[in-house]
Amino acid sequence: MNVTDKIISLEGIDLLNFSGINDQNLNLIKDYFDSTIVLRGDTIFLKGETDELKIIEKVFNELIFLQKRQGEISQKDVKLVLSLIYSKDEQLKSLKQKFGFTPNDLNDVILSRKNDFIKPRTPNQFEYFKKVKDNDIVFAIGPAGTGKTYLAVAFAVAALKNKEISKIVLTRPAVEAGESLGFLPGNLSEKVDPYLRPLYDALDDMIQIDKLNYFMQNRIIEVAPLAYMRGRTLDNAFIILDEAQNATEGQIKMFLTRLGPSAKCIITGDLSQIDLPRSVHSGFRKAIDLLGHLDGIATVRLSADDVVRHRLVRDIIIAFEKDAEKKRIAEQKKGEEE
């Protein structure tokens, strides 16, 4: 066994928060490894097998990064970093084989929020993450609760924090109002907020309220109904079209042609929840069929297996999917008989 020593500097770090009350954070790390880990002043001294020290060093570097970004770390942060970096889980191995990466780099795959992290939790969500990184436009298809919208907003917020873009635009068709917002009482905000509430909720979960208000007031983050995208050019921006199954073919075409050369876009929708009149075709379905094969455009499909809400939500989705399939088969048989 090749035993070596290593030193990690914690200069400029809040040592009390970093080590935890009664060294709880530090002890969590010590319990994970066989190597000797000693904190003296603002320096960590390591002694152990070379390969393990590389892992320990990565753990500390990620925690240092997180404390600098968040201002503090918790036991939950330490446990999550350890589980991601030191995991031997078979699912991570399969992800490595399938996508060529595992979630070892927190800066790439995790967005820190108020008291927690946002990270892909299922193989399909990891595929979602990979395709967003590698493409300019991604169609995310799946039922409610699979994280397609929430993760899309997280990707956008992470890009803004990392200064990859200068603006976030979140939009969805206000189909319940038939996009005829002029007939509704109140100002623009009062008219559209009920339809855009899920997007506001996601933002509120990821950005501190004072910073979010600043971003909104200065139009760094903009939330607006799809009808208000007409005539605009959106460049150096991350744009999300949510509930796209309720956008018409014309609206989808209008939206996609708003993208500037440095824009990135995610379009989310659930093809089983189309609320358009029967005579109106979903532009989301059409766009996937027409554009899914183009270079720079990708499609990811989420399912009931990716549901991260209440445990019953998955069962509810499966029950409705089975009922829809029965109706589809019955209608097909009826058509054949006729």
C-alpha positions in Angstrom: 0.0 0.0 0.0 1.3 3.4 -1.0 1.0 5.7 2.1 1.4 9.4 1.6 0.7 12.8 3.3 -1.4 15.7 2.0 -2.2 19.2 3.3 -5.4 21.2 2.6 -5.6 24.9 3.4 -8.8 26.3 4.8 -7.6 29.9 4.8 -10.5 32.3 4.6 -13.0 29.6 5.5 -15.5 29.9 8.4 -13.8 27.1 10.4 -16.6 26.8 13.1 -19.3 26.3 10.4 -17.0 24.1 8.3 -16.1 21.7 11.0 -19.5 21.8 12.6 -20.7 22.0 16.2 -18.4 19.7 18.2 -16.7 18.8 14.9 -19.8 17.0 13.7 -19.1 17.7 10.0 -15.5 16.7 10.3 -16.4 13.5 12.2 -18.8 12.5 9.4 -15.9 12.6 6.9 -13.5 10.8 9.3 -16.1 8.0 9.7 -16.2 7.5 5.9 -12.5 6.8 5.4 -9.6 4.8 6.9 -7.1 7.7 6.5 -6.0 10.0 9.3 -7.7 13.4 9.1 -6.6 16.1 11.5 -7.6 19.8 11.6 -5.1 22.2 13.1 -5.8 25.8 12.9 -6.8 26.5 9.3 -5.0 23.5 7.9 -6.2 19.9 7.4 -3.5 17.2 7.6 -4.2 13.9 5.8 -2.2 10.6 5.9 -3.3 7.5 4.2 -3.4 5.5 1.0 -2.8 7.7 -2.1 -6.0 6.9 -4.0 -8.2 7.4 -0.9 -6.5 10.8 -0.2 -7.5 11.9 -3.7 -11.1 11.2 -2.9 -10.8 12.9 0.5 -9.2 15.9 -1.1 -12.1 16.1 -3.6 -14.6 16.0 -0.7 -13.0 18.9 1.1 -12.6 20.9 -2.1 -16.3 20.5 -2.9 -17.3 21.5 0.6 -15.0 24.5 0.4 -16.6 25.5 -2.9 -20.1 25.1 -1.4 -19.4 27.2 1.7 -18.0 30.0 -0.4 -21.0 29.9 -2.7 -23.7 29.5 0.0 -22.0 31.2 3.0 -22.4 28.1 5.1 -22.6 24.3 5.0 -24.7 21.8 7.0 -24.4 18.1 8.0 -26.9 17.5 5.1 -24.4 19.1 2.7 -21.6 16.9 4.0 -23.6 13.7 3.7 -24.7 14.6 0.2 -21.2 15.4 -1.0 -19.9 12.1 0.5 -22.7 10.1 -1.1 -22.1 11.6 -4.5 -18.3 11.5 -4.5 -17.7 8.2 -2.6 -20.7 6.3 -3.8 -20.3 2.8 -5.2 -23.9 2.5 -6.1 -24.5 0.3 -9.2 -26.8 2.9 -10.7 -24.0 5.4 -10.9 -21.9 2.8 -12.7 -24.6 2.2 -15.2 -24.9 5.9 -15.8 -21.2 6.1 -16.4 -21.5 3.4 -19.1 -24.6 4.9 -20.7 -23.7 8.6 -20.6 -19.9 8.8 -20.0 -20.2 10.6 -16.7 -21.3 10.3 -13.1 -22.5 13.1 -10.8 -19.1 13.5 -9.1 -18.7 17.2 -9.9 -21.1 19.1 -7.8 -20.4 22.3 -9.7 -21.8 20.7 -12.9 -24.8 18.8 -11.7 -26.1 20.5 -8.5 -27.7 23.8 -8.0 -27.6 25.0 -4.3 -30.8 26.4 -3.0 -31.8 27.8 0.4 -31.3 24.7 2.5 -30.6 21.9 0.1 -29.4 20.9 -3.4 -31.2 20.3 -6.6 -29.8 17.3 -8.5 -31.0 14.7 -11.0 -32.4 11.7 -9.0 -33.2 9.1 -11.7 -31.5 7.8 -14.8 -34.0 9.7 -17.1 -33.3 12.9 -15.2 -29.6 12.4 -15.6 -30.2 11.9 -19.3 -32.2 15.1 -19.2 -29.2 16.9 -17.6 -26.8 15.5 -20.2 -28.9 16.5 -23.1 -29.3 20.0 -21.8 -25.6 20.3 -21.5 -24.9 19.1 -25.0 -27.8 20.7 -27.0 -29.2 24.2 -27.6 -32.9 23.0 -27.7 -34.3 20.2 -25.6 -37.9 18.8 -25.7 -38.7 17.3 -22.3 -41.8 15.1 -22.3 -43.4 13.5 -19.3 -46.3 13.5 -16.8 -46.7 15.8 -13.8 -44.3 15.3 -10.9 -41.3 14.0 -13.0 -39.3 17.2 -12.5 -39.3 18.3 -16.1 -40.2 21.9 -15.3 -38.5 22.2 -11.9 -35.2 20.9 -13.3 -35.5 23.1 -16.4 -35.7 26.2 -14.1 -32.8 24.8 -12.1 -30.7 24.5 -15.3 -31.6 28.1 -16.2 -30.8 29.5 -12.7 -27.5 27.6 -12.7 -26.6 29.1 -16.1 -27.4 32.6 -14.8 -25.3 32.1 -11.6 -22.4 30.8 -13.7 -22.7 33.8 -16.0 -23.3 31.6 -19.0 -26.3 33.7 -20.0 -27.5 37.1 -19.0 -31.3 36.6 -18.9 -33.9 33.9 -18.1 -37.3 34.0 -19.8 -40.0 31.6 -18.6 -43.2 31.3 -20.5 -46.3 29.1 -20.9 -49.5 29.4 -22.9 -52.4 30.7 -20.9 -54.7 28.3 -22.5 -57.3 28.4 -19.7 -57.9 32.1 -20.7 -57.7 31.3 -24.4 -54.8 33.7 -24.5 -57.5 36.4 -24.5 -56.0 38.2 -21.5 -57.5 41.5 -22.5 -60.9 40.3 -21.3 -59.7 39.5 -17.8 -59.8 42.1 -15.0 -56.7 43.7 -13.6 -53.3 44.7 -14.8 -50.9 42.3 -16.7 -49.4 40.8 -13.6 -52.9 40.1 -12.0 -54.1 38.6 -15.3 -51.2 36.2 -15.9 -49.9 35.3 -12.5 -52.4 32.5 -11.8 -51.2 30.7 -15.1 -47.5 31.3 -14.4 -47.6 30.4 -10.6 -45.7 27.1 -11.0 -42.8 28.9 -12.6 -42.7 31.5 -9.8 -42.8 28.7 -7.2 -39.8 27.0 -8.7 -37.9 30.3 -8.8 -38.8 31.1 -5.2 -37.4 27.7 -4.2 -34.1 28.4 -5.8 -33.3 32.1 -5.3 -33.4 34.2 -2.2 -36.4 36.5 -2.2 -34.4 39.8 -2.2 -32.2 38.6 -5.1 -35.2 37.2 -7.0 -37.0 40.6 -6.6 -34.0 42.3 -8.0 -33.7 40.0 -11.0 -37.5 40.4 -11.7 -37.5 44.2 -11.4 -34.4 44.5 -13.7 -35.9 42.0 -16.2 -32.9 39.7 -15.7 -35.6 37.1 -15.0 -38.8 37.5 -16.9 -42.0 35.4 -16.6 -44.7 36.1 -19.2 -47.4 34.3 -21.2 -46.5 32.9 -24.6 -48.6 35.5 -26.4 -46.1 38.2 -25.3 -43.1 36.5 -27.0 -44.3 37.6 -30.5 -42.0 40.0 -32.3 -39.1 39.6 -29.8 -35.5 38.3 -30.3 -34.1 36.5 -27.3 -30.4 36.3 -27.3 -27.8 35.3 -24.6 -30.8 34.0 -22.7 -32.1 30.7 -21.3 -35.7 30.3 -22.4 -38.2 27.8 -21.0 -41.6 27.1 -22.6 -43.6 25.2 -20.1 -46.9 23.3 -20.7 -46.0 23.3 -24.4 -48.6 20.7 -25.2 -51.1 23.5 -25.1 -49.3 25.6 -27.6 -50.7 25.6 -31.2 -48.4 24.9 -34.2 -48.3 28.6 -35.0 -47.4 29.5 -31.4 -44.6 26.9 -31.3 -43.2 28.1 -34.6 -43.4 31.7 -33.4 -41.6 30.8 -30.1 -38.8 28.8 -31.7 -38.1 31.6 -34.2 -37.6 34.1 -31.4 -34.3 32.4 -30.4 -31.1 34.4 -30.9 -27.7 32.9 -31.8 -26.6 32.5 -28.1 -29.8 31.3 -26.7 -30.6 28.0 -25.0 -34.1 26.6 -24.7 -36.0 23.9 -23.0 -39.6 23.1 -24.0 -41.6 20.9 -21.6 -44.9 19.3 -22.0 -47.2 16.3 -21.2 -48.8 14.9 -24.3 -51.5 13.2 -22.2 -52.7 16.6 -20.9 -53.6 18.6 -24.0 -56.3 21.1 -23.2 -56.7 22.6 -26.7 -60.0 22.3 -28.6 -60.3 19.0 -30.5 -60.0 20.9 -33.8 -56.7 22.5 -32.8 -53.5 20.4 -33.1 -50.7 20.5 -30.5 -47.7 22.3 -31.8 -45.5 20.5 -29.2 -46.2 17.1 -30.8 -45.6 18.5 -34.3 -42.3 20.1 -33.3 -41.0 16.9 -31.8 -41.8 15.0 -34.9 -40.4 17.6 -37.3 -37.3 18.8 -35.4 -36.2 16.0 -33.0 -33.6 14.7 -35.5 -31.9 18.0 -36.1 -28.3 18.5 -34.8 -28.4 20.6 -31.6 -31.9 19.5 -30.7 -32.7 16.6 -28.4 -35.7 14.9 -26.9 -35.9 13.3 -23.4 -38.9 11.3 -22.2 -39.7 11.1 -18.5 -42.2 8.5 -17.1 -43.9 7.5 -13.9 -40.6 6.0 -12.7 -39.2 9.6 -12.5 -42.0 11.0 -10.2 -40.5 12.7 -7.2 -43.7 13.9 -5.6 -45.9 12.0 -3.1 -45.5 8.2 -3.4 -49.1 8.0 -4.7 -48.6 10.3 -7.6 -46.7 7.6 -9.5 -49.6 5.2 -9.0 -52.1 7.8 -10.0 -50.3 8.5 -13.2 -50.0 4.8 -14.1 -53.7 4.3 -13.4 -54.6 7.1 -15.8 -52.2 5.9 -18.4 -53.7 2.5 -18.3 -57.2 3.9 -18.7 -56.1 6.1 -21.6 -54.6 3.1 -23.3 -57.8 1.1 -22.9 -59.8 4.0 -24.5 -57.3 4.2 -27.3 -57.6 0.4 -28.0 -61.4 0.6 -27.8 -61.5 3.5 -30.3 -59.1 1.7 -32.6 -61.3 -1.4 -32.6 -64.4 0.7 -33.2 -62.7 2.3 -36.2 -61.8 -1.1 -37.6 -65.3 -2.4 -37.3 -66.7 0.6 -39.0 
